[in-house]
């Protein structure tokens, strides 16, 4: 990496970029493994109902409803995966028309004159975020496929075990967690857009995204309704 390329970014840009990755990775760790613990938030509440779903599945004669529910979940994940492909394609197209993009952006009132390399790095950040989201959504979709196999292979009513219900809940939870990570990438992708405006605004929006996610995961009315 050349010194000229490094000097193209101001100190504020590096601080904002470091804060962005710290918030993205740090919030994910806090929600899933940190002191708050996933069991105290929306993830934990949903995991409880997934386990109960597995237990009820083993008691039911007909499991068409269970298959329909999994199909609905897969449809939602598939929608986001398909949308992410279009976003990635659009960003790649912008990389191919960088000069036109810079000319168009220069007419905006908040635009600052920066080099082509800086624009490319900012677009590559956006591209990276949505590629991560795509991998999360597709892995979630594949795990929901495995979940549908568990429904099809479930033993007759009265013959299922608690271990089978927990296995169903575990795969269901893993699929849901990957979907949540993909959605989280979308939120931080929106924050990354503001790097084109100003690095300090980028940092502020990143912080705001963390606050919004925290409120929804740990302080929302939805969580209150799902808790015992």
Protein Blocks (a to p, Z undefined) as FASTA:
>chain_A
ZZklmmmpcfklmmmmmmmmmmmmmmmmmmmmmmnopmlmmmlmmmmmmmmmmmmmmmpm
blklmmmmmmmmmmmmmmmmmmmmmmmmmmmmmmmmmmmmmmmmmmpmkbccddfklmmm
mmmmmmmmmmmmmmmmmmmmmmmmmmmmmmmmpccehiacfklmmmmmmmmmmmmmmmmm
mmmmmmmmmmmmmmmmomklmmmmmmmmmmmmmmmmmmcfklmmmpZZ
